[in-house]
Amino acid sequence: MLGCSLCQWLKDKRGSPSIVLVVVSGAFLVDCMLFTVVGPIVPAFLYESEFKNRNTSVKFHQSSNSSSDATYDSISNISLFNKSSEVPYQGQIGNRTHPTPPQRNCYTENNYFNDQNTRVGLLLAMKAILQLITNPIVGKIADKVGYDTPLFCGFVVMFISTLMFAFAESYLLLIIARGIQGIGSSFTVVSGMGMVAQVFPDDVERGKAMGISMGSNAFGIVVGPPFGSLMYDYVGKSSPFLVIAAIAALDGALQICFLKPLKFSPVSIPPTPYRKLLVDPYIMIAAVALFLANLTYGMLDTTLPIRMMEHMCAPSYQLGLAFLPCMITFFFSLITLSRITQKLGRWVFIILGTFIEGISTMLMPLAQDIYGLIGPSALLGIGFGFMEITIMPTMALLVDLRHTPNYSGVYAIADIALSLGYAVGPLCGGALARAIGFPWISVIFGIILIVYSPLFILLRNPPGKEENKPILPQDNQTLPTNTSNVKDKLPDTGKEETH
């Protein structure tokens, strides 16, 4: 009896908007945790792997002259950390005539760090490169089979990638795992955002739902870096990835129970061709905003941990904690601002978010230790939050206004913009950090954001479909009832359509 009741309950809940939102939010959580957990782990892991043999060699050569209580840690400090090749050696192992002053454990091998910027940048960018290639394909697949199947494919691919990260011991395997993650992320983001936009046709409700789903994004981004760096430092490299794999498996089980991943359900409304979406200036303005946001984050995600290792002498657990203020303010911005942005105008928050991002990026090089990063990092999170809570609903609204309400294409473009930003950001950031230094690239990226921000005023009152004559639905198809008056729901103005 209980089994029958449970089956009936599962059947009744299948496809309900609230369940869809929970499942999509879980998929986004896994995607963002895996996305951010890698950044603080990789530089320290590659450094330790690179100098493992060298540390062993140093220990062997020094052991004949050292006391029996000399530990491996004290010897490795001689090789790995700055200003420790003479004084700490005398104080810990030698004749102890000179006391050892307190030292900050600083990594050496500056030439290695210069090369490391490029290597880490390439590894982090590999996800975005594969995601960039896969996004248009996923959009087409979603049009043919619906959103459920691609979302489940994203879970499978992401699960495989997570296990590869857990057990990879070489740079090549990490690159492959990161690329596979990009493919899974493409399936997850395009199908997940399209599914939420479809089951919440009303613009106000859609904005709230996307705020919740973006909140799960934010939570994954908040938890990822400190979780990864702490687990890596105290448990081991595999541990954070195995936890993420377990969360992914739980979300996959929910998809099997409440969605229909094995049943193809093509989207009934014909999609707007990519060509028409790509030449729509308003969609392109919004897409460039996403590109710039991820460009900045990609640059910082690559270069800031290495700068902390090189100039702040930061231990590995601090590499993830540096982004913690950013992620906390990002999270609270997303969960508190959805209703406010609807009332005051999303375009206002897009402008403010871009401007704040620019200022905070320019302040990053001023920090001399991890505490100096708290203010700029928190500001950066506010800027990201303003952008994320407004851009995604705005792109769905633009499709409702100016095209047909099929969302796979526009969210494929959105994810392409995000992926392109995160592909260019780490690659350019790593190369530029090696060429001109972290302070200059922070100033350059900040100026770009500030200069571009006023352009978003064009999103204040975009013209509707009657004014630019988009593709009309077929004779036997009608638009959702909310799209007939969606113009009246623009958050910043009650004006009637002009022209």
Phi and psi in degrees as a GROMACS rama.xvg file:
@    title "Ramachandran Plot"
@    xaxis  label "Phi"
@    yaxis  label "Psi"
@TYPE xy
-63.8778  -38.9081  LEU-2
-63.3246  -41.6677  GLY-3
-65.0367  -41.482  CYS-4
-63.0797  -40.6693  SER-5
-64.664  -42.7128  LEU-6
-62.1575  -41.931  CYS-7
-65.5109  -39.2262  GLN-8
-63.9639  -43.5678  TRP-9
-62.0712  -39.8912  LEU-10
-65.3017  -40.6123  LYS-11
-67.7699  -34.5709  ASP-12
-83.7877  -12.5811  LYS-13
-60.663  127.441  ARG-14
80.524  -1.09764  GLY-15
-67.6594  145.168  SER-16
-56.2909  -40.6138  PRO-17
-65.5728  -40.9421  SER-18
-66.9934  -41.7988  ILE-19
-57.813  -42.2767  VAL-20
-64.2715  -40.3139  LEU-21
-63.9761  -45.6911  VAL-22
-65.0442  -45.6219  VAL-23
-64.4952  -40.4453  VAL-24
-62.9119  -38.5048  SER-25
-63.7508  -40.8348  GLY-26
-64.108  -40.5913  ALA-27
-65.4556  -36.9491  PHE-28
-60.3264  -47.1201  LEU-29
-62.4035  -44.5941  VAL-30
-58.7583  -46.7002  ASP-31
-75.126  -34.2972  CYS-32
-62.9421  -45.3187  MET-33
-67.4122  -33.6195  LEU-34
-63.1611  -43.3656  PHE-35
-95.3528  -19.8316  THR-36
-70.6871  -23.6795  VAL-37
-73.2611  -38.2897  VAL-38
-52.6097  -53.7969  GLY-39
-76.0239  -18.5078  PRO-40
-80.7815  -42.2961  ILE-41
-60.4517  -47.9071  VAL-42
-58.9824  -44.8546  PRO-43
-67.4463  -39.832  ALA-44
-64.4194  -44.8952  PHE-45
-65.7446  -37.8163  LEU-46
-62.5886  -47.7009  TYR-47
-64.5235  -39.797  GLU-48
-65.3416  -39.6487  SER-49
-65.3482  -40.258  GLU-50
-106.372  15.5664  PHE-51
-63.3694  -47.8809  LYS-52
-66.4514  -36.9865  ASN-53
-64.4994  -40.4064  ARG-54
-62.028  -42.7526  ASN-55
-62.5421  -39.8102  THR-56
-63.7369  -42.7424  SER-57
-61.8463  -43.0601  VAL-58
-60.5935  -40.2354  LYS-59
-65.247  -43.7775  PHE-60
-71.4028  -31.0249  HIS-61
-87.7969  -15.8234  GLN-62
-65.988  -27.2164  SER-63
-69.4668  -23.6703  SER-64
-107.732  7.05497  ASN-65
-107.77  160.046  SER-66
-74.1256  162.996  SER-67
-68.2443  -18.6888  SER-68
-93.4143  7.88658  ASP-69
-69.4222  127.614  ALA-70
-96.8448  164.589  THR-71
-63.4331  -35.3918  TYR-72
-62.9606  -41.7514  ASP-73
-67.3588  -35.9329  SER-74
-69.4114  -42.9767  ILE-75
-64.1554  -29.8146  SER-76
-62.6949  -32.6301  ASN-77
-61.5419  -39.5559  ILE-78
-84.114  -38.8945  SER-79
-90.8892  -24.9306  LEU-80
-117.977  148.698  PHE-81
-71.4798  151.424  ASN-82
60.9802  27.7909  LYS-83
-123.613  8.60423  SER-84
-81.6428  -14.203  SER-85
-124.525  -63.7954  GLU-86
-63.1973  -51.6606  VAL-87
-61.8846  -31.4942  PRO-88
-63.0076  -43.4651  TYR-89
-68.6164  -38.1299  GLN-90
-72.7745  -31.5522  GLY-91
-97.6701  -34.1791  GLN-92
-120.969  -27.4452  ILE-93
-83.5596  -144.215  GLY-94
-84.1479  -3.21001  ASN-95
60.7607  23.3251  ARG-96
-67.6886  -36.9489  THR-97
-107.807  126.934  HIS-98
-66.5381  152.989  PRO-99
-89.8031  118.692  THR-100
-73.2792  157.628  PRO-101
-61.9759  135.191  PRO-102
-122.643  148.343  GLN-103
-93.0168  128.22  ARG-104
-73.4013  101.98  ASN-105
-109.63  137.022  CYS-106
-70.1053  144.929  TYR-107
-103.601  -157.36  THR-108
62.8235  63.8704  GLU-109
-62.1047  -36.0307  ASN-110
-63.1151  -36.386  ASN-111
-62.3374  -42.4174  TYR-112
-64.976  -35.8273  PHE-113
-61.1843  -43.6609  ASN-114
-70.5645  -32.7541  ASP-115
-64.4099  -34.0947  GLN-116
-54.2986  -44.393  ASN-117
-70.1581  -43.4263  THR-118
-65.3886  -46.5364  ARG-119
-65.3099  -39.6655  VAL-120
-60.2072  -42.8264  GLY-121
-64.8073  -42.428  LEU-122
-63.533  -46.4775  LEU-123
-67.9447  -34.389  LEU-124
-74.5259  -18.9911  ALA-125
-59.8795  -36.7046  MET-126
-58.2631  -49.1155  LYS-127
-67.0196  -35.1523  ALA-128
-63.7613  -47.9732  ILE-129
-66.6535  -37.6667  LEU-130
-63.8129  -39.3137  GLN-131
-61.3026  -41.2958  LEU-132
-71.2637  -36.7142  ILE-133
-81.2736  -27.1401  THR-134
-54.8359  -50.496  ASN-135
-61.0631  -34.9299  PRO-136
-65.7372  -43.2569  ILE-137
-63.6822  -39.4492  VAL-138
-58.7714  -42.8685  GLY-139
-66.6427  -41.0065  LYS-140
-62.4114  -42.3528  ILE-141
-62.6781  -36.5612  ALA-142
-62.9552  -33.2935  ASP-143
-84.9688  -38.3003  LYS-144
-118.477  -2.65046  VAL-145
91.7739  -173.148  GLY-146
-96.2407  -23.4165  TYR-147
-63.9171  -48.4945  ASP-148
-64.8753  -47.2589  THR-149
-60.4974  -35.8315  PRO-150
-63.1599  -41.0121  LEU-151
-68.7603  -37.6933  PHE-152
-60.3183  -38.7097  CYS-153
-60.225  -40.5962  GLY-154
-61.2967  -46.2201  PHE-155
-61.4807  -47.7661  VAL-156
-65.3873  -40.9333  VAL-157
-64.8356  -38.2106  MET-158
-62.8992  -43.741  PHE-159
-62.6419  -43.9681  ILE-160
-61.0781  -41.5826  SER-161
-62.9337  -41.9276  THR-162
-66.3016  -36.1226  LEU-163
-63.3799  -42.7651  MET-164
-59.9796  -38.5988  PHE-165
-63.478  -35.9428  ALA-166
-112.957  0.85259  PHE-167
-70.6516  136.243  ALA-168
-123.194  7.96259  GLU-169
-133.785  159.299  SER-170
-62.1494  -38.6909  TYR-171
-63.0264  -44.9452  LEU-172
-66.1037  -35.1042  LEU-173
-64.6204  -39.5652  LEU-174
-61.2037  -45.6391  ILE-175
-63.6909  -44.4452  ILE-176
-61.4616  -39.7086  ALA-177
-66.2887  -38.8189  ARG-178
-65.3773  -42.7833  GLY-179
-62.3007  -38.3062  ILE-180
-58.7718  -39.3069  GLN-181
-61.729  -39.6692  GLY-182
-64.4687  -46.8808  ILE-183
-62.8779  -38.4128  GLY-184
-64.4477  -37.4171  SER-185
-61.4098  -47.0986  SER-186
-61.4891  -39.6242  PHE-187
-69.1136  -49.0385  THR-188
-71.0853  -49.288  VAL-189
-62.6673  -48.3247  VAL-190
-72.0429  -36.8661  SER-191
-65.7456  -48.1939  GLY-192
-65.41  -40.4106  MET-193
-63.2813  -38.1172  GLY-194
-66.0485  -43.8919  MET-195
-63.6974  -44.1284  VAL-196
-62.7422  -32.8858  ALA-197
-75.161  -42.1628  GLN-198
-82.3479  -11.425  VAL-199
-120.646  78.7855  PHE-200
-70.3713  -27.9323  PRO-201
-71.7467  134.459  ASP-202
-63  -39.6262  ASP-203
-66.9506  -48.9233  VAL-204
-64.1528  -37.6063  GLU-205
-62.2418  -41.2646  ARG-206
-61.0098  -41.853  GLY-207
-64.7376  -44.1065  LYS-208
-63.8792  -41.5836  ALA-209
-69.26  -30.0414  MET-210
-62.5634  -39.377  GLY-211
-67.8849  -45.6616  ILE-212
-65.1677  -38.8127  SER-213
-67.758  -27.6064  MET-214
-64.3962  -38.0892  GLY-215
-66.9098  -36.8311  SER-216
-55.1911  -49.9107  ASN-217
-62.435  -40.9267  ALA-218
-63.0083  -41.4686  PHE-219
-62.0827  -38.9486  GLY-220
-70.8516  -36.3301  ILE-221
-63.9036  -47.9276  VAL-222
-75.7029  -36.0613  VAL-223
-52.6807  -61.3325  GLY-224
-61.7329  -51.6125  PRO-225
-66.896  -36.7118  PRO-226
-61.0187  -46.9625  PHE-227
-64.5987  -45.8912  GLY-228
-68.6669  -38.8517  SER-229
-69.0252  -44.765  LEU-230
-63.5098  -40.6003  MET-231
-63.7866  -41.8958  TYR-232
-70.8328  -36.017  ASP-233
-109.54  -19.5863  TYR-234
-117.992  -46.7091  VAL-235
143.148  165.355  GLY-236
-64.1452  -37.7454  LYS-237
-71.2316  -28.6344  SER-238
-58.4004  -47.8652  SER-239
-64.5635  -33.8822  PRO-240
-72.4661  -34.07  PHE-241
-67.7773  -36.8451  LEU-242
-64.3478  -43.7105  VAL-243
-63.8916  -37.9519  ILE-244
-61.9486  -38.4098  ALA-245
-65.227  -41.6377  ALA-246
-63.9654  -40.3572  ILE-247
-62.4736  -40.9744  ALA-248
-62.867  -38.4725  ALA-249
-63.5904  -43.5985  LEU-250
-66.9593  -35.977  ASP-251
-62.1119  -38.8719  GLY-252
-63.975  -39.4346  ALA-253
-63.4096  -38.232  LEU-254
-63.4278  -41.1683  GLN-255
-64.4024  -38.1555  ILE-256
-73.9499  -41.863  CYS-257
-111.113  -17.0811  PHE-258
-108.602  -171.383  LEU-259
-128.069  70.6399  LYS-260
-68.3809  -19.7831  PRO-261
-101.081  3.51062  LEU-262
-114.534  124.415  LYS-263
-81.4408  127.208  PHE-264
-131.632  84.9472  SER-265
-58.1394  146.318  PRO-266
-66.5858  128.539  VAL-267
-71.9184  -32.2531  SER-268
-85.5379  128.915  ILE-269
-63.348  139.417  PRO-270
-75.3348  152.006  PRO-271
-76.984  132.27  THR-272
-57.034  146.643  PRO-273
-55.9583  -35.8191  TYR-274
-59.8739  -42.139  ARG-275
-69.8575  -36.3794  LYS-276
-67.6653  -38.001  LEU-277
-71.9086  -24.0147  LEU-278
-95.9718  1.19291  VAL-279
-75.7773  114.342  ASP-280
-64.101  -32.0114  PRO-281
-71.9855  -40.4617  TYR-282
-64.9749  -37.527  ILE-283
-67.9866  -36.9175  MET-284
-61.6538  -44.3901  ILE-285
-65.4535  -39.2742  ALA-286
-65.2188  -38.5654  ALA-287
-64.2289  -34.684  VAL-288
-60.539  -44.3189  ALA-289
-64.063  -40.2104  LEU-290
-59.6601  -47.0683  PHE-291
-65.6887  -38.3521  LEU-292
-62.4859  -47.2275  ALA-293
-74.7393  -28.3919  ASN-294
-58.7171  -45.7593  LEU-295
-66.4186  -46.8943  THR-296
-63.6784  -40.2628  TYR-297
-62.1204  -40.089  GLY-298
-63.1056  -47.2483  MET-299
-69.0018  -37.7495  LEU-300
-62.2971  -30.5979  ASP-301
-84.5214  -46.4925  THR-302
-92.4633  -30.6447  THR-303
-66.3092  -45.1842  LEU-304
-59.7583  -38.2989  PRO-305
-69.4771  -38.152  ILE-306
-63.1334  -38.5499  ARG-307
-64.8019  -39.5186  MET-308
-66.6912  -38.62  MET-309
-82.903  -41.0791  GLU-310
-108.33  -24.701  HIS-311
-105.739  -3.09473  MET-312
56.7029  37.1411  CYS-313
-78.0355  133.229  ALA-314
-68.5126  166.96  PRO-315
-63.1592  -33.8577  SER-316
-67.3863  -24.2313  TYR-317
-77.5338  -17.0638  GLN-318
-63.8022  -34.1883  LEU-319
-84.3085  -32.1476  GLY-320
-67.4654  -20.4893  LEU-321
-60.9957  -31.7419  ALA-322
-90.8336  -1.30248  PHE-323
-61.3281  -46.011  LEU-324
-59.2734  -38.7257  PRO-325
-60.3303  -46.4917  CYS-326
-70.9015  -34.7756  MET-327
-65.7781  -49.0321  ILE-328
-66.3121  -33.6939  THR-329
-61.4363  -45.8021  PHE-330
-62.5279  -48.5604  PHE-331
-69.256  -30.4078  PHE-332
-63.2414  -42.8279  SER-333
-67.7049  -40.1079  LEU-334
-83.9689  -10.2019  ILE-335
-113.115  -14.5552  THR-336
-104.115  -4.70177  LEU-337
-60.2736  -43.8226  SER-338
-71.4925  -36.8958  ARG-339
-67.6117  -42.9016  ILE-340
-63.2999  -33.6878  THR-341
-64.6608  -36.752  GLN-342
-80.8223  -43.649  LYS-343
-86.9122  -19.2656  LEU-344
113.787  120.428  GLY-345
-65.0124  -34.0269  ARG-346
-60.962  -32.6125  TRP-347
-62.972  -43.4132  VAL-348
-73.5053  -28.4342  PHE-349
-65.3368  -44.2823  ILE-350
-62.7146  -48.3988  ILE-351
-61.7443  -42.4765  LEU-352
-62.3505  -43.9601  GLY-353
-64.8237  -41.4513  THR-354
-64.6051  -44.1799  PHE-355
-64.3047  -39.9366  ILE-356
-58.1346  -43.993  GLU-357
-61.6117  -44.9511  GLY-358
-63.6788  -46.328  ILE-359
-65.6102  -36.6864  SER-360
-63.6562  -39.1606  THR-361
-69.4552  -22.9633  MET-362
-83.7826  -16.5948  LEU-363
-55.4946  -45.0187  MET-364
-66.4119  -13.9829  PRO-365
-74.467  -17.7727  LEU-366
-70.7828  133.272  ALA-367
-102.045  -15.0342  GLN-368
-152.05  -177.777  ASP-369
-64.7429  -28.5619  ILE-370
-70.6851  -30.8322  TYR-371
-69.8882  -15.4423  GLY-372
-85.4794  -11.1195  LEU-373
-61.185  -49.9824  ILE-374
-63.0231  -55.8727  GLY-375
-59.3917  -37.9752  PRO-376
-66.2327  -41.5719  SER-377
-64.3458  -42.1237  ALA-378
-61.4725  -40.8366  LEU-379
-60.8836  -40.3369  LEU-380
-64.1429  -38.2089  GLY-381
-63.0732  -43.8904  ILE-382
-61.8648  -45.4008  GLY-383
-60.9419  -41.1762  PHE-384
-63.056  -44.1878  GLY-385
-57.9348  -39.8121  PHE-386
-70.0701  -50.8062  MET-387
-64.9327  -38.5786  GLU-388
-71.7279  -16.3254  ILE-389
-110.459  -35.6841  THR-390
-68.2724  -47.205  ILE-391
-63.0535  -48.9846  MET-392
-62.9981  -33.4592  PRO-393
-63.1377  -39.5356  THR-394
-67.2185  -38.4951  MET-395
-65.0071  -40.1622  ALA-396
-64.3629  -38.6988  LEU-397
-63.7849  -37.1531  LEU-398
-66.9415  -42.1052  VAL-399
-60.6493  -42.1438  ASP-400
-72.7912  -41.9557  LEU-401
-115.374  -8.16045  ARG-402
-143.746  -155.853  HIS-403
-97.7933  144.277  THR-404
-75.7123  61.6948  PRO-405
-115.2  120.986  ASN-406
-102.38  -4.6102  TYR-407
-64.5865  -39.43  SER-408
-66.1101  -47.3136  GLY-409
-69.2497  -33.3663  VAL-410
-80.3436  -22.111  TYR-411
-65.6996  -41.5755  ALA-412
-64.4523  -41.9924  ILE-413
-60.2944  -43.7284  ALA-414
-71.9033  -30.2369  ASP-415
-62.2511  -43.7701  ILE-416
-62.1086  -44.0789  ALA-417
-62.845  -43.513  LEU-418
-67.3107  -41.1916  SER-419
-62.4612  -40.7913  LEU-420
-62.0766  -41.8384  GLY-421
-79.8235  -15.6848  TYR-422
-78.7549  -45.3773  ALA-423
-73.4203  -38.6063  VAL-424
-57.3939  -56.0293  GLY-425
-64.3085  -40.0992  PRO-426
-66.4544  -50.6254  LEU-427
-68.4492  -40.1885  CYS-428
-61.1738  -45.7932  GLY-429
-63.7884  -43.5877  GLY-430
-67.5137  -43.3713  ALA-431
-69.3029  -35.3462  LEU-432
-61.8844  -36.304  ALA-433
-70.8841  -33.729  ARG-434
-85.2084  -47.6666  ALA-435
-121.746  -8.72721  ILE-436
97.7184  155.816  GLY-437
-62.1521  -41.491  PHE-438
-58.6918  -42.9433  PRO-439
-69.2845  -39.9805  TRP-440
-68.4994  -31.4798  ILE-441
-64.1212  -42.1837  SER-442
-65.1384  -43.1929  VAL-443
-62.6073  -48.2155  ILE-444
-64.508  -39.5448  PHE-445
-62.849  -42.6385  GLY-446
-63.9186  -40.4022  ILE-447
-58.9163  -44.7867  ILE-448
-63.8468  -44.5974  LEU-449
-65.549  -41.8739  ILE-450
-66.3917  -35.4388  VAL-451
-79.3  -23.6558  TYR-452
-57.5007  -39.3935  SER-453
-63.6886  -18.827  PRO-454
-63.7127  -22.815  LEU-455
-72.8616  -4.27304  PHE-456
-64.4712  -20.2219  ILE-457
-66.6444  -19.0953  LEU-458
-83.9023  4.42639  LEU-459
-64.8192  -43.3139  ARG-460
-148.916  69.6905  ASN-461
-68.1883  146.194  PRO-462
-68.0322  152.6  PRO-463
-90.1217  -174.359  GLY-464
-67.7468  -28.8728  LYS-465
-65.5685  -23.2141  GLU-466
-90.5286  -25.7432  GLU-467
-118.773  6.7029  ASN-468
50.5436  67.5356  LYS-469
-76.7073  -177.337  PRO-470
-64.1252  130.66  ILE-471
-90.1468  156.251  LEU-472
-64.7304  160.212  PRO-473
-68.7785  166.977  GLN-474
-58.5385  -37.8097  ASP-475
-94.3308  15.4937  ASN-476
-123.061  144.716  GLN-477
-126.728  152.162  THR-478
-75.1361  157.141  LEU-479
-57.3541  147.293  PRO-480
-60.2947  -27.912  THR-481
-69.8985  -23.4472  ASN-482
-76.292  -15.624  THR-483
-69.4586  -28.3261  SER-484
-123.489  23.6265  ASN-485
-64.3843  -23.975  VAL-486
-62.2225  -34.1015  LYS-487
-70.2369  -12.2861  ASP-488
-96.5161  6.17374  LYS-489
-57.879  131.792  LEU-490
-70.9304  -19.4361  PRO-491
-106.163  -7.15215  ASP-492
-151.919  148.865  THR-493
-106.156  16.3872  GLY-494
-65.8373  149.174  LYS-495
-75.4742  161.316  GLU-496
-61.69  138.225  GLU-497
-92.2432  -176.171  THR-498
